[in-house]
Amino acid sequence: MSEDQRDEQRGDATPDGPLTATLDAGVDAAPDADSAPDLAPDPAPDADSDPAVVLDSLPGGARGALEAVLMVVEEPVTELALAEALDLPPAVVADLLTGLAAEYDAQGRGFDLRPVAGGWRMFSRAEHAAVVERFVVGGQQARLTQAALETLAVVAYRQPVSRARVSAVRGVNVDGVMRTLLSRGLVEERGADPETGAVLYGTSSIFLERLGLTDVDQLPALAPYLPEADALDEIADGGLA
């Protein structure tokens, strides 16, 4: 066989070889741009999914929605949290809260809306406390003892304060009473004393809520309840005698 015949055989075999078949298959498998399926356009946003539109369609509008949220909260909720829940500007929520509070007061409702502990919450009115207490607890309410109340007062006015300091002020051991106040959530830890390392305590947001305060600065001043300087001198002299 001549060289020309061998070249012709090799040339005839090349187009039908494995590599050519693979390339041909790849070209045939490539999608045609004209035949590619059209992507479905993104659906247009539904106007009903807009929270502002939903609020407008509810009974009472934004005011009614705000009241519904306030009815289920278990602790004071901030204006910012309410604004996020209702998707409203905080300034609008603040105006709605003030308006609702004034409306409840004007109508003499059995509950009121108050700003306490940095947030807002509905409360039964103080004038109805006796009725509410009789219905809810039936006279079985576990009240704080006098020792617990005195200890709580020391913590409230001297915070942050250590147990040892509270014991020194009261003149008795307060470990058991402090455990009770901690379990009730009225007192909480506030770090450690930098000099002694003792745990420091202060009042909690629950304490503020129970007293209807927004800050401990609203606690009544002690000065009007303290004895005069002359009386203190007499007490001191009597103690030294």
Secondary structure, DSSP 8 states (H G I E B T S, - for coil): --HHHHHHHHHHHTTTSHHHHHHHHHHHHS--TTTS----------GGG-HHHHHHHSTTHHHHHHHHHHHH-SS-B-HHHHHHHHT--HHHHHHHHHHHHHHHHHHT-SEEEEEETTEEEEEE-GGGHHHHHHHHTTT------HHHHHHHHHHHHH-SEEHHHHHHHHTS--HHHHHHHHHTTSEEEEEE-TTT--EEEEE-HHHHHHHT-SSGGGS--SGGGS--HHHHHHHHHHHH-
